[in-house]
Amino acid sequence: MSTTSQAALDPNSPVLSQLHELLLASGYCEAGIAPAIDEAPPLLPDADAEPTQLNTLVRLFFISEDCQPHNVAEAIRPLTLAQLLQAGVVRMEGDLVTAAIRIQPYGRMLYVFNRDTSDAAPEEALMLISSSSLEVAHLMTRRPAQSALDIGTGCGFLATVLSPFCERITAIDVNPAAIRAAEFNARWNGLKNISFHAGNLLEPVRGQLFDLIVCNPPFLITPIPAAFSSRYLFKHSGLPGDAFCINLAREASQLLEEGGYFHMILQWEEACDSAWSSNLEKSLTGLGCDVWVARITTVTAEQYVAEWIDCLSEAEKPDAEILTQQARQYFQEKNVATTSMGVLTLRRASHRQNYLWFDEAPDDRLEPYGASVAALFDVRTQIEEHGDAGLLRRRLRASPHLTLLQTSHLETREWLPSASELSLTQGLKYSFGDVDEQLLELLPIFDGKLTVKQVVDQLNIEYPVANDLIEINLPKIRELLWYGFLVPTDQA
Ligand SMILES: C[S@@+](CC[C@H](N)C(=O)[O-])C[C@H]1O[C@@H](n2cnc3c(N)ncnc32)[C@H](O)[C@@H]1O
């Protein structure tokens, strides 16, 4: 089958511009086919669903189904089939119309990909916008910045999401096919502040500094790197273990402006008998940056190998058995017990002591929460620097996004609360279980005007006998502040 790549299309041609408008107006972005962080399956029209405009466009450009010419003609009006054929967007396959490209929506943006065909070279393959892309997109700070960098831009997704917030964005990819796609997508969506460079890692931007660097790297821990180097650049780095991501984070940290952020998703290896953070802590110390790692999942080395083998392409499947053995041996020799996946944020702070924080990620990361990450860095550095004495002087209030979920049990004709859980409904949606009664009474007193000391003193009036209230409650208050349940209303 002959294929047309988006490289042959002109994103600024009247036909392509009209197609963009038409897709937006059709409801293509809201059709339930946008990528989701929880990998919820897309809502696709059934085989017997009516050939409405939206169903036909989704069949043609998202599912890559061949469609009846009269349905396509109806769906693309006022464009004509002849115009789409001439522009190279579709072609005839016998009596049916087939799309030459695939179009994925996100927000009000549209991203074009080459059709995944059996004759496409693996190194030309681009990753669709996936849950890992969204993990980084939801993590990254979206506040005004002058210069941003997207390393391994692929279809250009992260660079385009940053476009409204940043003056200038540089997008790099080692794969020239990715750069062509990213450039097309930026232009098709009318974005003018992104420059694209084909090149390895940070080579194209040596000597430059950025306010914000984002990266969704080929993070798979490939236990047998030699077997995969240069194949499927979007998932295999060609380096063993987690070295690629760790080296990349270390190098990128040196390209950050003071106060600048670096966000990346990664997988890492964990040795037997040590904390999950142990290797990361060694690798990420001494960069001149504060570090926050939020762990999303952990699997045993054995599970990792099984899942990795499961995802091999058809061409690689015949080698599954030998690859499994070699992979097991690799993990055994390196003493790797488990591997984890998580998101890493660095914030450059070169002129003071740096802090490293390792947390579980909140389960719900469905919405962007980057602003809360910036707040987390601010609050935690203040707590680290000023200690308990500083904390007692702070003015705090309960987060406006705080909810309390209580379960009660019936006891002698009375409902008695048996468990209380605090949750945040926006930003970093952490939960705090087993909240005791005293803490529940304390929370509403945090009105943003009283200091922590004054709040605890008020509680003292109600519990005059418990004179160690500060000692009891300060660690809990610190923890609530640490995770965003309490927020400061003053400057530290
Ligand atoms: C996981 S994909 C991410 C694509 C896109 N940023 C996203 O989030 O959807 C990783 C990308 O990194 C690129 N890449 C791999 N090795 C690279 C290297 N050494 N230098 C620059 N880019 C690289 C791949 O070509 C691929 O496009």
PDBQT file of the ligand as one rigid body, heavy atoms in Angstrom, charges set to zero:
ROOT
HETATM    1  C1  LIG A 501       7.810   8.716  24.539  1.00  0.00    +0.000 C 
HETATM    2  S1  LIG A 501       7.998   9.647  23.096  1.00  0.00    +0.000 S 
HETATM    3  C2  LIG A 501       7.280  11.196  23.603  1.00  0.00    +0.000 C 
HETATM    4  C3  LIG A 501       6.653  11.972  22.493  1.00  0.00    +0.000 C 
HETATM    5  C4  LIG A 501       5.920  13.250  22.953  1.00  0.00    +0.000 C 
HETATM    6  N1  LIG A 501       6.815  14.147  23.650  1.00  0.00    +0.000 N 
HETATM    7  C5  LIG A 501       4.726  12.932  23.823  1.00  0.00    +0.000 C 
HETATM    8  O1  LIG A 501       4.812  13.204  25.031  1.00  0.00    +0.000 OA
HETATM    9  O2  LIG A 501       3.722  12.452  23.323  1.00  0.00    +0.000 OA
HETATM   10  C6  LIG A 501       9.760   9.958  23.186  1.00  0.00    +0.000 C 
HETATM   11  C7  LIG A 501      10.331  10.821  22.077  1.00  0.00    +0.000 C 
HETATM   12  O3  LIG A 501      11.743  11.001  22.351  1.00  0.00    +0.000 OA
HETATM   13  C8  LIG A 501      12.461  10.943  21.142  1.00  0.00    +0.000 C 
HETATM   14  N2  LIG A 501      13.865  10.559  21.435  1.00  0.00    +0.000 N 
HETATM   15  C9  LIG A 501      14.360   9.329  21.694  1.00  0.00    +0.000 A 
HETATM   16  N3  LIG A 501      15.684   9.383  21.905  1.00  0.00    +0.000 NA
HETATM   17  C10 LIG A 501      16.034  10.685  21.796  1.00  0.00    +0.000 A 
HETATM   18  C11 LIG A 501      17.275  11.382  21.884  1.00  0.00    +0.000 A 
HETATM   19  N4  LIG A 501      18.414  10.741  22.139  1.00  0.00    +0.000 N 
HETATM   20  N5  LIG A 501      17.274  12.720  21.695  1.00  0.00    +0.000 NA
HETATM   21  C12 LIG A 501      16.110  13.388  21.418  1.00  0.00    +0.000 A 
HETATM   22  N6  LIG A 501      14.919  12.777  21.296  1.00  0.00    +0.000 NA
HETATM   23  C13 LIG A 501      14.869  11.446  21.489  1.00  0.00    +0.000 A 
HETATM   24  C14 LIG A 501      11.708   9.901  20.334  1.00  0.00    +0.000 C 
HETATM   25  O4  LIG A 501      11.993  10.021  18.954  1.00  0.00    +0.000 OA
HETATM   26  C15 LIG A 501      10.263  10.197  20.691  1.00  0.00    +0.000 C 
HETATM   27  O5  LIG A 501       9.677  11.096  19.790  1.00  0.00    +0.000 OA
ENDROOT
TORSDOF 0
